[in-house]
Amino acid sequence: MQHSLRAATLSWLRCQAPQSFTMHTSASCWHQPKVVRQPWKLCYFRQAVQACGCASLGRNVPDSAHRVSKNDFRHVHAKSAAAQAPTVPKEAQAESPALSELQLYNTMGRRKQVFRPRQDQGQNISMYVCGVTVYDWAHIGHARVYISFDVLHRYMKHLGYNVQYVRNFTDIDDKIIARAKQSNEDPLSLSRRFIVEFHKDMEALGCLPPTLEPKATDHVADMVATIEQIIANEHGYAVDGDVFFDVASLPGYGRLSGRAQEDNRAGERVALDSRKRNPSDFALWKSAKPGEPTWDSPWGPGRPGWHIECSAMIRRLMGPVIDIHGGGFDLIFPHHENEIAQSQACACDHDKQQMDNNGTDFVRFWLHNGFVKVDSEKMSKSLGNFFTIRDVTAQYHPLVLRWFLLNTQYRQAINYSQPALDEAAERLYYIYQTLLDTSKALKAAGSEGEQAQQEAADSFQESKGEVGAVMQQVHQGMCDDLNTPLALAALSAPLKAMNDLLSTKKGKKAKGRLHTLAQYQLALQETFRLLGMQVTDPQKQLDQMRQLALSRANMTEEDVAAAIDRRTEARQAKDYSKADAVRAELSKKGLAIMDTAEGVEWRPTTPEL
């Protein structure tokens, strides 16, 4: 009974406070390693401690773990979970997700929730991610968004779902029109040009193409129809050829962002207009202005507002309800808030029967990724710290940028800096070199190497062996709201073990060496495949990273070879200070000299300051 109550309470707390509390079990103990910050949650946690039979905090726990305060609470229960496995009541089982179930943080509910498809959809799921406004080169903030949702796309497919992934292009907008005037170019021509360049960036970063990529200008008729329905339902009004959404007419506006009606104001792309009933009313249709592209409508020629395009295209291409809607934190308000309002305001009775929250929400899960800062400041052209994807990939391999971004969980803010990118480049080079060296070792072993690889493949299929253990850790991280840093952390120990087996005398003579190498090699390959990191040709990636490192150092292979020769001559002359100076000079430029059994080699490293 005590263990049942404990399990039920901990399961409830895990669901209620997923950011403050994480529970994971082993064969010998229960660990509660993270902070429980709120007093009311602490109260329930104490109840769980009492329920499991601990008369006081931390029975059989070292003194260092005895810390109870408003801001910190830890409990390590030393009883054997294997010997006394808890029996969870049915009502608690319904709230406690299995380890294999994917949990996603839903912005609307402000908590992690187990993702499951709608009952009538089988394994089919729908995901819409707001795309770019195509008037300029894509920047590293865009890379963050689309790599994050590419990982989700890939993982959903891995879990066996049929994913309809839609990502739009805003190809007509105030910014596009302004940029076209500056360059004396047709706005739609400008958009088409940057769509091509955007696709090149996404391909370089390893992002899979979405199922559909609708352009706003191809769905203007759908937007007009949606606006007409909004007006008919008395949630919109026309003024002098413009149409505005009446925010005050819709109860519940602001529930995604948590903003009260009195806090609402004009958004980023919404100009103040005295004709509005309310300052926070936003444009559904904009009347024609000289020199701008226009389309016909019941309110006269003009063009759609920014927010209406996503509502209309989702309704047209995906139906009245979708499973996942994604984008950056900056889109929560006003864009996504306005999407919710529009889709609710235009819904018919049949649509409302399918929508969530008593017919008000057309999205089941709202997902938002964190901001990218540059050297701890907001990225801004005015601050001179604005970097396009092309700026970065001119100096670093695209997979280095992807690796760098994946090392932060997608909802957390990330700080972009050149030293951080240098560290990512060094780490990724190390991993690809390990994979290449492992392949060579297994190939050199002939039939024994082939047998080890076949055994690894069998273990992978059966989720057994070393590869099975690593992949279990990877999947636990991925199922925890796409915690890619946790998934990648599962590779650290295998990488160290592989390098020991490849480079040390003890490792080269170790029993089962080929078996372990093959197991860990497959674990790395499968993890990289899940995360969109290419592993088909490690040698090619290594060569490309070496060339980019030389470019950053403003050196050539010949320059490095000459420096290595100078160091060798100095060592032969026993002038070790001079030899060290050559090594230090190269290290400052991001090139590390390695003395190996095969001779002196170099590889990219983090430049020493």
VEXDREN-2710 file (C-alpha; in Angstrom, 1 decimal):
% VEXDREN-2710
k/r/px/py/pz
1/MET/0.0/0.0/0.0
2/GLN/2.8/2.4/0.9
3/HIS/4.6/1.8/-2.4
4/SER/1.3/2.2/-4.3
5/LEU/0.6/5.5/-2.7
6/ARG/4.2/6.6/-3.3
7/ALA/4.0/5.7/-7.0
8/ALA/0.7/7.4/-7.4
9/THR/1.8/10.5/-5.7
10/LEU/5.1/10.7/-7.6
11/SER/3.3/10.0/-10.9
12/TRP/0.9/12.9/-10.2
13/LEU/3.8/15.2/-9.2
14/ARG/5.7/14.3/-12.3
15/CYS/2.8/15.3/-14.5
16/GLN/2.1/18.5/-12.5
17/ALA/5.7/19.7/-12.2
18/PRO/7.7/18.3/-15.1
19/GLN/10.2/21.1/-15.1
20/SER/10.8/21.0/-11.4
21/PHE/10.8/17.3/-10.8
22/THR/12.2/14.3/-12.6
23/MET/11.8/10.7/-11.4
24/HIS/13.9/7.9/-12.7
25/THR/14.5/4.5/-11.2
26/SER/17.4/2.0/-11.1
27/ALA/17.7/-1.5/-9.7
28/SER/18.7/-0.2/-6.3
29/CYS/17.3/3.2/-5.7
30/TRP/14.9/6.0/-6.5
31/HIS/16.5/9.3/-7.4
32/GLN/14.8/12.7/-7.2
33/PRO/17.7/14.8/-8.4
34/LYS/16.1/18.0/-9.4
35/VAL/14.7/21.0/-7.5
36/VAL/11.1/21.2/-6.3
37/ARG/10.6/24.9/-6.0
38/GLN/7.0/25.5/-5.1
39/PRO/6.0/25.0/-1.5
40/TRP/2.7/23.3/-2.4
41/LYS/4.6/20.8/-4.6
42/LEU/7.1/20.3/-1.8
43/CYS/4.1/19.4/0.5
44/TYR/3.0/16.6/-1.9
45/PHE/6.5/15.5/-2.3
46/ARG/6.9/15.1/1.5
47/GLN/3.7/13.0/1.4
48/ALA/5.3/10.8/-1.2
49/VAL/8.4/10.4/1.0
50/GLN/6.2/9.5/4.0
51/ALA/4.2/7.1/1.9
52/CYS/7.3/5.2/0.8
53/GLY/8.2/4.5/4.4
54/CYS/10.9/7.1/5.1
55/ALA/10.3/8.5/8.6
56/SER/12.6/11.4/7.8
57/LEU/14.2/12.9/4.8
58/GLY/16.9/10.9/3.1
59/ARG/17.0/7.7/5.1
60/ASN/20.2/5.9/4.2
61/VAL/21.4/9.0/2.4
62/PRO/24.8/10.7/2.7
63/ASP/24.8/14.0/4.8
64/SER/25.4/16.0/1.6
65/ALA/21.9/15.0/0.4
66/HIS/20.1/16.3/3.5
67/ARG/19.0/19.7/2.1
68/VAL/15.5/20.8/2.7
69/SER/14.5/24.4/2.1
70/LYS/12.0/26.5/0.1
71/ASN/14.3/26.4/-2.9
72/ASP/15.8/22.9/-2.7
73/PHE/14.6/19.5/-1.9
74/ARG/16.2/16.2/-2.6
75/HIS/15.2/12.7/-1.7
76/VAL/17.3/9.6/-2.4
77/HIS/15.5/6.4/-1.4
78/ALA/18.0/3.5/-1.0
79/LYS/15.6/0.6/-1.0
80/SER/15.6/-1.7/-3.9
81/ALA/13.1/-0.8/-6.5
82/ALA/13.6/-4.2/-8.1
83/ALA/12.9/-6.1/-4.9
84/GLN/9.8/-4.0/-4.0
85/ALA/8.4/-2.9/-7.3
86/PRO/5.5/-0.4/-6.8
87/THR/2.0/-1.3/-7.9
88/VAL/0.4/1.7/-9.6
89/PRO/-3.4/2.1/-9.3
90/LYS/-5.3/2.3/-12.6
91/GLU/-6.1/6.0/-12.1
92/ALA/-2.5/6.8/-11.6
93/GLN/-1.4/4.7/-14.6
94/ALA/-3.6/6.9/-16.9
95/GLU/-1.5/9.9/-15.9
96/SER/1.9/8.3/-15.8
97/PRO/3.5/8.0/-19.2
98/ALA/5.5/4.9/-20.1
99/LEU/9.2/5.5/-20.9
100/SER/8.6/4.9/-24.6
101/GLU/5.8/7.5/-24.8
102/LEU/6.7/10.9/-26.3
103/GLN/6.0/13.8/-24.0
104/LEU/5.9/17.3/-25.5
105/TYR/5.6/20.6/-23.7
106/ASN/2.3/22.2/-24.7
107/THR/2.5/26.0/-24.5
108/MET/-1.3/26.1/-24.2
109/GLY/-1.3/23.8/-21.1
110/ARG/2.0/25.1/-19.9
111/ARG/3.2/21.5/-19.1
112/LYS/4.5/18.4/-20.7
113/GLN/1.8/16.1/-22.0
114/VAL/2.0/12.6/-23.6
115/PHE/1.5/12.9/-27.3
116/ARG/-1.0/10.5/-28.8
117/PRO/-2.8/10.7/-32.2
118/ARG/-6.5/11.5/-32.4
119/GLN/-8.5/8.3/-32.0
120/ASP/-10.0/8.4/-35.5
121/GLN/-6.7/9.1/-37.2
122/GLY/-4.8/5.9/-36.7
123/GLN/-1.0/6.6/-37.1
124/ASN/-1.7/9.8/-39.1
125/ILE/-0.6/13.1/-37.5
126/SER/-0.5/16.6/-38.8
127/MET/2.1/19.3/-38.0
128/TYR/2.2/22.9/-39.2
129/VAL/5.2/25.1/-38.6
130/CYS/5.2/28.8/-39.5
131/GLY/7.6/29.5/-42.3
132/VAL/9.8/32.4/-43.3
133/THR/8.9/35.7/-44.8
134/VAL/11.0/35.5/-47.9
135/TYR/12.6/39.0/-48.4
136/ASP/16.2/38.2/-47.2
137/TRP/18.7/35.5/-46.4
138/ALA/17.7/33.0/-43.7
139/HIS/19.5/33.6/-40.4
140/ILE/20.6/31.4/-37.5
141/GLY/17.3/32.0/-35.7
142/HIS/15.6/30.4/-38.7
143/ALA/18.1/27.5/-38.5
144/ARG/17.1/27.0/-34.8
145/VAL/13.4/26.8/-35.7
146/TYR/13.6/24.5/-38.6
147/ILE/16.3/22.1/-37.2
148/SER/14.2/21.8/-34.1
149/PHE/11.1/20.8/-35.9
150/ASP/13.0/18.7/-38.4
151/VAL/14.2/16.6/-35.4
152/LEU/10.5/16.3/-34.3
153/HIS/9.5/15.4/-37.8
154/ARG/12.2/12.7/-38.0
155/TYR/11.4/11.3/-34.6
156/MET/7.7/11.1/-35.2
157/LYS/8.5/9.1/-38.4
158/HIS/10.8/6.9/-36.4
159/LEU/8.0/6.2/-33.9
160/GLY/5.9/4.9/-36.8
161/TYR/3.6/7.9/-37.5
162/ASN/2.6/9.1/-40.9
163/VAL/3.4/12.8/-40.7
164/GLN/1.8/15.5/-42.8
165/TYR/4.3/18.3/-42.2
166/VAL/3.3/21.7/-43.7
167/ARG/5.5/24.7/-43.6
168/ASN/4.4/27.9/-45.4
169/PHE/6.1/30.8/-47.2
170/THR/4.9/34.3/-46.6
171/ASP/5.6/35.6/-50.0
172/ILE/3.7/38.9/-49.8
173/ASP/4.1/41.2/-46.8
174/ASP/5.1/44.8/-45.9
175/LYS/8.7/43.9/-45.5
176/ILE/8.8/42.2/-48.9
177/ILE/7.2/45.2/-50.5
178/ALA/9.7/47.6/-48.8
179/ARG/12.7/45.5/-49.8
180/ALA/11.5/45.1/-53.4
181/LYS/11.2/48.9/-53.7
182/GLN/14.8/49.3/-52.4
183/SER/16.1/46.8/-55.0
184/ASN/13.8/48.0/-57.7
185/GLU/12.5/44.5/-58.0
186/ASP/9.0/43.0/-58.3
187/PRO/7.9/41.8/-54.9
188/LEU/6.8/38.3/-56.1
189/SER/10.1/37.9/-58.0
190/LEU/12.0/38.8/-54.9
191/SER/10.1/36.2/-52.9
192/ARG/10.7/33.5/-55.5
193/ARG/14.4/34.2/-55.5
194/PHE/14.7/33.9/-51.7
195/ILE/12.6/30.7/-51.6
196/VAL/15.2/29.1/-53.8
197/GLU/18.0/30.2/-51.5
198/PHE/16.1/29.1/-48.4
199/HIS/15.7/25.6/-49.8
200/LYS/19.5/25.5/-50.3
201/ASP/20.1/26.4/-46.7
202/MET/17.7/23.8/-45.4
203/GLU/19.2/21.1/-47.6
204/ALA/22.7/22.1/-46.3
205/LEU/21.6/21.8/-42.7
206/GLY/20.1/18.4/-43.3
207/CYS/16.5/19.3/-42.9
208/LEU/14.0/16.9/-44.6
209/PRO/11.6/18.7/-47.0
210/PRO/8.0/19.1/-45.6
211/THR/5.1/17.3/-47.1
212/LEU/3.7/20.7/-48.4
213/GLU/5.1/24.2/-48.7
214/PRO/2.2/26.4/-49.5
215/LYS/2.8/30.0/-50.6
216/ALA/0.5/32.7/-49.2
217/THR/-0.2/34.1/-52.7
218/ASP/-1.5/30.8/-53.9
219/HIS/-4.2/30.8/-51.2
220/VAL/-5.6/34.4/-51.3
221/ALA/-9.1/33.0/-52.3
222/ASP/-9.1/30.8/-49.2
223/MET/-8.2/33.8/-47.1
224/VAL/-11.0/35.8/-48.5
225/ALA/-13.5/33.0/-47.8
226/THR/-12.2/32.7/-44.2
227/ILE/-12.5/36.5/-43.7
228/GLU/-16.1/36.4/-45.0
229/GLN/-17.0/33.7/-42.5
230/ILE/-15.4/35.6/-39.7
231/ILE/-17.5/38.7/-40.6
232/ALA/-20.6/36.6/-40.9
233/ASN/-20.0/35.3/-37.4
234/GLU/-19.7/38.9/-36.2
235/HIS/-16.0/38.8/-35.3
236/GLY/-14.8/41.1/-38.0
237/TYR/-15.7/44.4/-39.5
238/ALA/-14.8/46.4/-42.7
239/VAL/-13.7/50.0/-42.7
240/ASP/-12.8/51.9/-45.9
241/GLY/-11.7/48.7/-47.8
242/ASP/-9.8/47.3/-44.8
243/VAL/-11.1/44.5/-42.6
244/PHE/-10.2/44.1/-38.9
245/PHE/-10.7/41.4/-36.4
246/ASP/-12.8/42.4/-33.4
247/VAL/-10.8/41.0/-30.5
248/ALA/-13.3/42.1/-27.9
249/SER/-16.0/39.9/-29.5
250/LEU/-14.2/36.7/-28.7
251/PRO/-14.0/35.5/-25.1
252/GLY/-10.8/33.7/-24.2
253/TYR/-8.5/35.8/-26.5
254/GLY/-5.1/35.7/-24.9
255/ARG/-5.2/32.2/-23.4
256/LEU/-2.1/31.0/-25.3
257/SER/0.1/33.9/-24.3
258/GLY/-1.6/34.5/-20.9
259/ARG/-2.2/38.1/-21.7
260/ALA/-5.3/39.8/-20.3
261/GLN/-7.5/41.8/-22.7
262/GLU/-6.4/45.1/-21.1
263/ASP/-2.7/44.2/-21.7
264/ASN/-3.2/43.7/-25.4
265/ARG/-1.9/46.3/-27.8
266/ALA/-0.8/46.5/-31.5
267/GLY/1.7/43.8/-32.4
268/GLU/4.9/44.0/-34.3
269/ARG/3.3/44.3/-37.7
270/VAL/0.2/46.1/-36.6
271/ALA/0.1/49.9/-37.0
272/LEU/-2.0/52.1/-34.7
273/ASP/-5.2/53.1/-36.5
274/SER/-8.0/55.3/-35.0
275/ARG/-10.6/53.5/-37.2
276/LYS/-10.2/50.4/-35.0
277/ARG/-12.8/49.6/-32.3
278/ASN/-10.0/48.4/-30.1
279/PRO/-6.2/49.2/-30.4
280/SER/-5.5/45.5/-30.4
281/ASP/-7.8/44.7/-33.3
282/PHE/-5.6/43.4/-36.2
283/ALA/-5.9/43.5/-39.9
284/LEU/-7.5/40.6/-41.8
285/TRP/-7.5/42.5/-45.2
286/LYS/-5.5/45.6/-46.3
287/SER/-6.9/47.9/-48.9
288/ALA/-4.8/48.5/-52.0
289/LYS/-2.0/51.1/-52.0
290/PRO/-0.2/52.5/-55.1
291/GLY/2.6/50.2/-56.4
292/GLU/1.6/47.2/-54.3
293/PRO/0.4/43.8/-55.5
294/THR/-3.4/43.5/-55.1
295/TRP/-6.2/40.9/-55.3
296/ASP/-9.9/41.4/-55.7
297/SER/-12.2/41.0/-52.7
298/PRO/-15.7/41.9/-51.5
299/TRP/-14.2/44.9/-49.8
300/GLY/-12.3/46.1/-52.8
301/PRO/-8.8/45.4/-54.2
302/GLY/-6.1/44.8/-51.6
303/ARG/-4.1/42.0/-50.0
304/PRO/-4.4/39.8/-46.9
305/GLY/-3.0/40.6/-43.5
306/TRP/-0.2/38.5/-42.1
307/HIS/-2.0/36.4/-39.5
308/ILE/-4.9/35.2/-41.8
309/GLU/-2.7/33.2/-44.1
310/CYS/-1.8/30.4/-41.7
311/SER/-5.4/30.0/-40.5
312/ALA/-6.7/29.8/-44.1
313/MET/-4.0/27.5/-45.4
314/ILE/-4.3/25.1/-42.4
315/ARG/-8.1/24.9/-42.9
316/ARG/-7.7/24.3/-46.6
317/LEU/-4.9/21.8/-46.6
318/MET/-5.1/20.1/-43.2
319/GLY/-8.7/20.4/-42.0
320/PRO/-10.3/22.1/-38.9
321/VAL/-8.0/20.4/-36.4
322/ILE/-4.2/19.7/-36.4
323/ASP/-2.1/17.9/-33.9
324/ILE/0.9/20.2/-33.7
325/HIS/1.6/23.8/-34.5
326/GLY/5.1/25.1/-34.1
327/GLY/7.3/28.2/-34.3
328/GLY/9.5/30.5/-32.3
329/PHE/8.7/32.0/-28.9
330/ASP/8.3/35.4/-30.6
331/LEU/5.2/34.1/-32.5
332/ILE/3.2/33.2/-29.4
333/PHE/1.9/36.8/-29.4
334/PRO/0.5/38.2/-31.5
335/HIS/0.7/35.7/-34.4
336/HIS/-0.3/32.4/-32.9
337/GLU/-2.8/34.1/-30.5
338/ASN/-4.4/35.7/-33.6
339/GLU/-4.5/32.4/-35.4
340/ILE/-6.4/30.8/-32.6
341/ALA/-8.9/33.7/-32.7
342/GLN/-9.4/33.5/-36.5
343/SER/-9.8/29.8/-36.6
344/GLN/-12.3/29.8/-33.7
345/ALA/-14.2/32.7/-35.3
346/CYS/-14.6/31.1/-38.7
347/ALA/-15.5/27.6/-37.4
348/CYS/-18.8/26.1/-38.3
349/ASP/-20.7/23.8/-35.9
350/HIS/-19.3/20.7/-37.6
351/ASP/-15.7/22.0/-37.2
352/LYS/-16.3/22.9/-33.5
353/GLN/-17.3/19.3/-32.8
354/GLN/-13.8/18.2/-33.8
355/MET/-11.9/21.1/-32.1
356/ASP/-10.4/20.9/-28.6
357/ASN/-11.5/22.8/-25.5
358/ASN/-15.2/22.7/-26.2
359/GLY/-14.8/23.7/-29.8
360/THR/-12.4/26.6/-29.4
361/ASP/-9.0/25.3/-30.2
362/PHE/-7.9/24.0/-33.6
363/VAL/-4.5/22.9/-32.4
364/ARG/-3.9/20.1/-29.9
365/PHE/-0.2/20.8/-29.1
366/TRP/1.5/24.2/-29.4
367/LEU/5.3/23.9/-29.5
368/HIS/7.7/26.9/-29.4
369/ASN/11.5/27.0/-29.6
370/GLY/13.7/29.4/-27.6
371/PHE/15.5/32.5/-28.9
372/VAL/19.0/32.7/-30.3
373/LYS/21.2/35.3/-28.6
374/VAL/24.6/36.4/-30.0
375/ASP/27.3/36.8/-27.3
376/SER/24.5/37.0/-24.7
377/GLU/22.7/39.9/-26.6
378/LYS/19.6/39.8/-28.7
379/MET/20.5/39.2/-32.4
380/SER/19.8/42.4/-34.3
381/LYS/21.1/44.1/-37.4
382/SER/21.3/47.4/-35.6
383/LEU/23.7/45.9/-33.1
384/GLY/25.9/44.4/-35.9
385/ASN/25.5/40.9/-34.5
386/PHE/23.2/39.5/-37.1
387/PHE/24.4/36.3/-38.8
388/THR/22.8/34.5/-41.8
389/ILE/23.1/30.8/-42.3
390/ARG/25.3/31.5/-45.2
391/ASP/27.6/33.7/-43.0
392/VAL/28.1/30.7/-40.7
393/THR/28.4/27.9/-43.3
394/ALA/31.1/29.9/-45.1
395/GLN/33.3/29.3/-42.1
396/TYR/31.9/26.1/-40.5
397/HIS/30.5/22.9/-41.8
398/PRO/26.6/23.0/-41.9
399/LEU/26.5/20.0/-39.6
400/VAL/28.6/21.9/-37.0
401/LEU/25.9/24.5/-36.8
402/ARG/23.3/21.7/-36.5
403/TRP/25.3/20.0/-33.8
404/PHE/25.7/23.2/-31.9
405/LEU/22.0/23.9/-32.0
406/LEU/21.1/20.3/-30.9
407/ASN/23.2/20.6/-27.8
408/THR/20.6/22.9/-26.3
409/GLN/17.1/21.6/-25.7
410/TYR/14.8/23.3/-28.2
411/ARG/12.7/25.3/-25.7
412/GLN/15.7/26.9/-24.0
413/ALA/17.4/30.1/-25.2
414/ILE/20.8/29.5/-26.8
415/ASN/23.8/31.8/-26.9
416/TYR/25.6/31.8/-30.2
417/SER/29.3/32.7/-30.1
418/GLN/32.3/31.9/-32.2
419/PRO/34.1/30.0/-29.3
420/ALA/31.0/27.9/-28.9
421/LEU/30.9/27.1/-32.6
422/ASP/34.6/26.3/-32.5
423/GLU/34.0/23.8/-29.6
424/ALA/31.2/22.2/-31.6
425/ALA/33.5/21.9/-34.6
426/GLU/36.2/20.2/-32.5
427/ARG/33.7/17.8/-30.9
428/LEU/32.1/16.8/-34.2
429/TYR/35.4/16.3/-35.9
430/TYR/36.4/14.0/-33.0
431/ILE/33.2/12.0/-33.4
432/TYR/33.5/11.6/-37.2
433/GLN/37.2/10.6/-36.8
434/THR/36.2/8.0/-34.3
435/LEU/33.6/6.6/-36.6
436/LEU/36.1/6.5/-39.5
437/ASP/38.8/4.8/-37.4
438/THR/36.3/2.3/-36.1
439/SER/35.2/1.4/-39.7
440/LYS/38.9/0.9/-40.7
441/ALA/39.5/-1.3/-37.6
442/LEU/36.5/-3.5/-38.3
443/LYS/37.4/-3.7/-42.0
444/ALA/41.0/-4.7/-41.2
445/ALA/39.7/-7.5/-39.0
446/GLY/38.2/-9.2/-42.0
447/SER/35.5/-11.8/-41.3
448/GLU/35.7/-11.2/-37.6
449/GLY/34.9/-7.6/-38.1
450/GLU/32.0/-8.5/-40.4
451/GLN/30.7/-10.9/-37.8
452/ALA/30.9/-8.2/-35.1
453/GLN/28.9/-5.8/-37.3
454/GLN/26.3/-8.5/-38.0
455/GLU/25.9/-9.2/-34.2
456/ALA/25.6/-5.5/-33.6
457/ALA/22.8/-5.3/-36.2
458/ASP/21.0/-8.2/-34.6
459/SER/21.4/-6.6/-31.1
460/PHE/19.9/-3.4/-32.5
461/GLN/16.9/-5.1/-33.9
462/GLU/16.3/-6.8/-30.6
463/SER/17.2/-3.8/-28.4
464/LYS/19.9/-5.8/-26.7
465/GLY/23.6/-5.6/-26.0
466/GLU/25.6/-2.4/-25.8
467/VAL/23.8/-0.8/-28.7
468/GLY/20.5/-1.5/-27.1
469/ALA/21.5/0.1/-23.8
470/VAL/22.8/3.2/-25.5
471/MET/19.7/3.5/-27.7
472/GLN/17.4/3.2/-24.7
473/GLN/19.2/6.2/-23.1
474/VAL/18.9/8.1/-26.4
475/HIS/15.1/7.4/-26.6
476/GLN/14.6/8.4/-23.0
477/GLY/16.0/11.7/-23.8
478/MET/14.1/12.1/-27.0
479/CYS/10.8/11.1/-25.4
480/ASP/11.3/13.8/-22.7
481/ASP/10.2/16.7/-24.9
482/LEU/13.0/16.1/-27.5
483/ASN/15.8/16.6/-24.9
484/THR/18.5/16.3/-27.5
485/PRO/21.4/17.2/-25.0
486/LEU/20.3/14.3/-22.9
487/ALA/20.2/12.0/-26.0
488/LEU/23.7/13.2/-27.1
489/ALA/25.1/12.7/-23.6
490/ALA/24.4/9.0/-24.0
491/LEU/27.2/9.0/-26.6
492/SER/30.0/10.3/-24.3
493/ALA/30.9/7.0/-22.6
494/PRO/30.7/5.0/-25.8
495/LEU/33.0/7.5/-27.6
496/LYS/35.6/7.3/-24.8
497/ALA/35.4/3.5/-24.8
498/MET/35.8/3.4/-28.6
499/ASN/38.9/5.6/-28.5
500/ASP/40.4/3.6/-25.8
501/LEU/39.9/0.4/-27.8
502/LEU/41.3/2.1/-30.9
503/SER/44.4/3.9/-29.5
504/THR/45.6/2.4/-26.2
505/LYS/47.8/-0.8/-25.9
506/LYS/45.3/-2.2/-23.3
507/GLY/42.4/-1.4/-25.5
508/LYS/43.8/-3.0/-28.6
509/LYS/44.3/-6.2/-26.7
510/ALA/41.0/-6.1/-24.9
511/LYS/38.7/-9.1/-25.0
512/GLY/35.6/-8.5/-27.2
513/ARG/37.2/-5.4/-28.7
514/LEU/35.6/-5.8/-32.2
515/HIS/32.3/-6.7/-30.6
516/THR/32.2/-3.5/-28.5
517/LEU/33.5/-1.3/-31.4
518/ALA/30.7/-2.6/-33.7
519/GLN/28.0/-2.2/-31.1
520/TYR/29.0/1.4/-30.2
521/GLN/29.6/2.3/-33.9
522/LEU/26.0/1.3/-34.7
523/ALA/24.7/3.2/-31.7
524/LEU/26.4/6.4/-32.9
525/GLN/25.2/5.9/-36.4
526/GLU/21.6/5.3/-35.4
527/THR/21.6/8.3/-33.0
528/PHE/23.0/10.6/-35.7
529/ARG/20.4/9.3/-38.2
530/LEU/17.6/10.1/-35.7
531/LEU/19.0/13.6/-35.3
532/GLY/19.6/14.3/-39.0
533/MET/23.4/14.2/-38.8
534/GLN/24.9/12.6/-41.9
535/VAL/27.1/9.5/-41.3
536/THR/27.2/8.0/-44.8
537/ASP/30.7/9.3/-45.6
538/PRO/32.8/10.3/-42.5
539/GLN/35.9/10.9/-44.6
540/LYS/34.1/13.4/-46.8
541/GLN/32.8/15.3/-43.7
542/LEU/36.3/15.3/-42.1
543/ASP/37.9/16.6/-45.3
544/GLN/35.4/19.4/-45.5
545/MET/35.8/20.4/-41.9
546/ARG/39.6/20.4/-42.3
547/GLN/39.4/22.8/-45.3
548/LEU/37.1/25.1/-43.4
549/ALA/39.4/25.1/-40.4
550/LEU/42.3/26.1/-42.7
551/SER/40.2/28.8/-44.1
552/ARG/39.4/30.2/-40.6
553/ALA/43.1/30.1/-39.8
554/ASN/44.0/31.7/-43.1
555/MET/46.4/28.9/-43.9
556/THR/46.9/26.2/-46.5
557/GLU/47.8/22.5/-46.1
558/GLU/51.3/23.5/-47.3
559/ASP/51.5/26.2/-44.6
560/VAL/50.7/23.6/-41.9
561/ALA/53.1/21.1/-43.3
562/ALA/55.9/23.7/-43.2
563/ALA/55.1/24.5/-39.6
564/ILE/55.2/20.8/-38.7
565/ASP/58.6/20.5/-40.4
566/ARG/59.9/23.5/-38.4
567/ARG/58.7/21.8/-35.2
568/THR/60.3/18.5/-36.2
569/GLU/63.6/20.2/-36.9
570/ALA/63.4/22.0/-33.5
571/ARG/62.7/18.8/-31.7
572/GLN/65.6/17.0/-33.4
573/ALA/67.9/19.9/-32.4
574/LYS/66.5/19.6/-28.8
575/ASP/65.2/23.1/-29.0
576/TYR/61.9/22.2/-27.3
577/SER/60.9/25.8/-26.5
578/LYS/60.9/26.6/-30.3
579/ALA/59.0/23.4/-31.0
580/ASP/56.4/24.3/-28.3
581/ALA/56.2/27.8/-29.9
582/VAL/55.3/26.3/-33.2
583/ARG/52.6/24.1/-31.6
584/ALA/51.2/27.1/-29.7
585/GLU/51.1/29.3/-32.8
586/LEU/49.0/26.7/-34.7
587/SER/46.8/26.1/-31.6
588/LYS/46.0/29.8/-31.5
589/LYS/44.7/29.5/-35.0
590/GLY/42.5/26.5/-34.2
591/LEU/44.9/23.7/-35.5
592/ALA/46.1/21.0/-33.1
593/ILE/49.2/19.0/-33.7
594/MET/48.9/15.3/-32.8
595/ASP/51.9/13.0/-32.4
596/THR/50.7/9.5/-33.4
597/ALA/52.3/6.2/-34.2
598/GLU/51.8/6.9/-37.9
599/GLY/53.5/10.3/-37.6
600/VAL/52.5/13.9/-36.9
601/GLU/48.9/14.9/-37.8
602/TRP/46.8/17.9/-37.3
603/ARG/43.1/18.4/-36.7
604/PRO/40.7/21.3/-36.0
605/THR/40.5/22.5/-32.4
606/THR/39.2/25.4/-30.4
607/PRO/41.6/28.3/-30.9
608/GLU/43.5/29.2/-27.7
609/LEU/43.2/32.8/-26.6
END
